[in-house]
Amino acid sequence: MASIEYRDMSIEVKNLRFTKYDLRRALFVLRKSYFVLFILLLGCGKDPAKKTSRLKIVATTGMIGDAVKNITGDSAEVFVLMGPGVDPHLYKPTLRDIDELSDADIIVYNGLHLEGKMGEILEKISLQKKVICLKDGIPEEKFIISNPNQVKEGDHAVYDPHIWFDISIWNAGVKHLGKELANEDPAHSQLYLKNLSAYSDRLEKLDRWTKENIATVPKTQRVLITAHDAFTYFGKAYDIEVMGLQGISTVAEPGLKDITNLVKLIAERKIKAVFVESSVSEKAINAVIQGCMKRGQAVKIGGTLFSDAMGAKGTEEGTYVGMVRYNVRMIVNGLK
């Protein structure tokens, strides 16, 4: 009988006799292992039978995929790994995702550890195929440090990955993306640069529109409370105080102390509404609301915001611009 050990992203097979049970167990380990994803991508090229005249571009998130589509139009085939409702902090690639990544001509990802260990793997895959990291087009000083107290003690800075919530920062990343795509596809480079210019102008207008609308909420009422710290860039860019029940990642569950402290703050400041997120469980926010009710503080759910994932295809929230507009309207209506 085979013995398989999975330790530090490595797989050890101690002998070569396999039963059906062993094979099933091995397949389970393989599907869960990012190491195997790395091996598959490094060893597999695009199937010549599937090759088309259009570039195949794989984007990790919907926001990146939308940017790629706006830049390339119909000149490239775009596949998004993490669709509506998918939390990138908890994402694990499926077998189909591995196949899509293997067939891709270009892979685009966010970076700043949004994709977890997958980001480290994509850096290595860049030795074999074109991989674009959107954050590489953004000056480092624009990033928000999520562990400032630890940095003071000598630890390395950990940056908040939710860069798409500051539209001006996101625009810088999109410009980098567009130029990289134009370099990779000379036949369509002029089209890509033209589309990039038009899309960048739309983002500049969206940035101004967002500032104007958030400013209509009285300063004392401008407090945005959500399930996790996804909106820190948004708060800094648009002058709104933000608080998340969880940290920048949703991997760890919030504790009783986190909930109690937030309930106390809501009661003291008489905050009217809290918000849930489309890609994060409502359980913790509902616990906060129940805690407020016990203290006699009326608080409502101001609406569902799109944070780490966009809405369904064909809806307003299914595009980056539409998602931002939807969120802003929901926040303004909930806090006024």
Residue pairs with C-beta under 8 A, 6 or more apart in sequence:
1 17
1 19
1 22
2 13
2 14
2 15
2 16
2 17
2 18
2 19
2 22
2 26
3 13
3 14
3 15
4 11
4 12
4 13
4 14
4 22
4 25
4 26
4 29
5 11
5 12
5 14
6 29
6 32
6 33
9 33
9 34
9 35
9 117
10 35
11 29
11 30
11 33
11 35
11 36
18 26
30 36
31 95
32 92
34 93
34 117
34 118
34 121
37 93
37 98
37 101
37 118
37 121
38 121
38 124
38 125
40 98
40 102
41 98
41 101
41 102
41 121
41 125
41 128
42 124
42 125
42 128
44 102
45 102
46 56
46 102
46 103
46 104
46 105
47 103
50 103
52 77
54 75
54 76
54 77
55 72
55 75
55 76
55 77
55 105
55 106
55 184
55 185
56 76
56 77
56 79
56 103
56 104
56 105
56 106
57 68
57 72
57 76
57 77
57 78
57 79
57 104
57 105
57 106
57 107
57 108
57 181
58 78
58 79
58 80
58 81
58 100
58 101
58 104
58 106
58 107
58 108
59 65
59 67
59 68
59 78
59 79
59 80
59 81
59 107
59 108
59 109
60 80
60 81
60 82
60 88
60 107
60 108
60 109
60 110
60 114
60 115
60 118
61 80
61 81
61 82
61 88
61 109
61 110
61 114
61 308
61 309
62 80
62 82
62 83
62 84
62 309
62 310
62 318
62 320
63 110
63 164
63 170
63 310
63 320
63 323
64 80
64 108
64 109
64 110
64 134
64 177
65 78
65 79
65 80
66 310
66 319
66 320
67 134
67 174
67 177
67 199
67 320
68 76
68 78
68 108
68 177
68 181
69 78
70 195
70 199
71 174
71 177
71 178
71 181
71 192
71 195
71 196
71 199
72 78
72 181
72 185
72 188
72 192
72 195
73 191
73 195
75 185
75 188
75 191
75 192
76 181
76 185
76 188
79 100
79 104
81 91
81 93
81 97
81 100
81 101
82 88
82 91
82 309
83 309
84 278
84 309
84 310
84 311
84 312
84 313
84 318
85 278
85 279
85 309
86 279
86 308
86 309
87 250
87 279
87 280
87 308
87 309
88 110
88 114
88 115
88 116
88 308
88 309
89 114
89 116
89 249
89 250
89 251
89 308
90 250
90 251
91 115
91 116
91 118
93 101
93 118
101 107
101 125
104 129
105 129
105 130
105 184
106 129
106 130
106 131
106 132
106 181
106 184
107 122
107 125
107 129
107 130
107 131
107 132
108 131
108 132
108 133
108 134
108 177
109 115
109 118
109 119
109 122
109 131
109 132
109 133
109 134
110 133
110 134
110 135
110 161
110 163
111 119
111 133
111 134
111 135
111 136
111 161
112 135
112 143
112 159
112 160
112 161
112 163
113 119
113 158
113 159
113 161
114 161
114 162
115 122
119 133
122 131
122 133
123 131
123 133
125 131
130 180
130 184
132 176
132 177
132 180
132 181
134 163
134 173
134 174
134 176
134 177
135 143
135 161
135 163
135 173
136 176
137 172
137 173
137 174
137 175
137 176
137 177
138 163
138 169
138 172
138 173
138 176
139 172
142 163
142 166
142 169
142 172
143 159
143 160
143 163
144 159
144 160
144 232
144 233
144 236
145 151
145 157
145 158
145 159
145 160
146 158
146 159
146 160
146 229
146 232
146 247
146 248
147 155
147 157
147 158
150 158
151 157
160 229
160 232
160 233
160 248
161 248
162 229
162 230
162 231
162 232
162 233
162 248
162 307
162 308
163 169
163 170
163 173
163 233
164 170
164 233
164 320
165 230
165 231
165 232
165 233
165 234
165 237
166 233
166 234
166 236
166 237
167 203
167 206
167 207
167 210
167 237
167 324
168 204
168 207
168 237
169 233
169 237
170 203
170 320
171 200
171 203
171 204
171 207
174 196
174 199
174 200
174 203
175 196
175 200
178 192
178 193
178 195
178 196
178 199
178 200
179 193
179 196
181 192
182 188
182 189
182 190
182 192
182 193
182 196
183 189
185 192
202 321
203 321
206 321
206 324
206 325
207 237
209 325
209 328
210 237
210 238
210 324
210 328
211 237
211 238
211 239
213 328
213 329
213 332
214 222
214 238
214 239
214 240
214 328
214 331
214 332
215 239
216 332
216 336
217 240
217 331
217 332
217 335
217 336
218 336
219 239
221 272
221 335
221 336
222 239
222 240
222 241
222 335
223 240
223 241
223 242
223 243
223 269
223 271
223 335
224 231
224 234
224 235
224 240
224 241
224 242
224 243
224 275
224 331
224 335
225 242
225 243
225 244
225 245
225 262
225 266
225 271
225 273
225 274
225 275
225 288
226 242
226 243
226 244
226 245
226 274
226 275
226 276
226 277
226 285
226 305
226 307
227 244
227 245
227 246
227 250
227 275
227 276
227 277
227 280
227 281
227 282
227 284
227 285
227 307
228 244
228 245
228 246
228 247
228 248
228 249
228 250
228 277
228 280
228 307
229 242
229 244
229 246
229 247
229 248
230 244
230 248
230 277
230 307
230 308
231 242
231 244
231 305
231 307
232 242
232 244
232 248
234 240
234 242
235 241
235 242
240 331
243 262
243 265
245 254
245 258
245 259
245 262
245 284
245 285
245 288
246 252
246 253
246 254
246 258
246 280
246 284
250 280
250 308
253 284
254 284
259 284
259 287
259 288
259 291
260 291
262 288
263 288
263 291
263 292
263 295
263 297
265 271
266 274
266 288
266 292
266 297
266 299
267 292
267 295
267 296
267 297
270 297
271 299
272 298
272 299
272 300
272 302
272 334
272 335
273 299
273 300
273 301
273 302
273 334
273 335
274 285
274 288
274 289
274 299
274 300
274 301
274 302
275 285
275 301
275 302
275 303
275 304
275 305
275 330
275 331
275 334
276 282
276 285
276 301
276 303
276 304
276 305
277 304
277 305
277 306
277 307
277 308
278 304
278 305
278 306
278 307
278 309
278 311
279 306
279 307
279 308
279 309
280 307
280 308
285 301
288 299
289 299
289 300
289 301
292 298
292 299
293 299
300 334
302 330
302 331
302 333
302 334
302 335
303 330
303 331
303 333
303 334
304 330
305 327
305 330
305 331
306 317
306 323
306 326
306 327
310 317
310 318
310 319
310 320
310 323
311 317
311 318
311 322
311 323
311 326
312 318
315 322
316 322
316 323
316 325
316 326
317 323
317 326
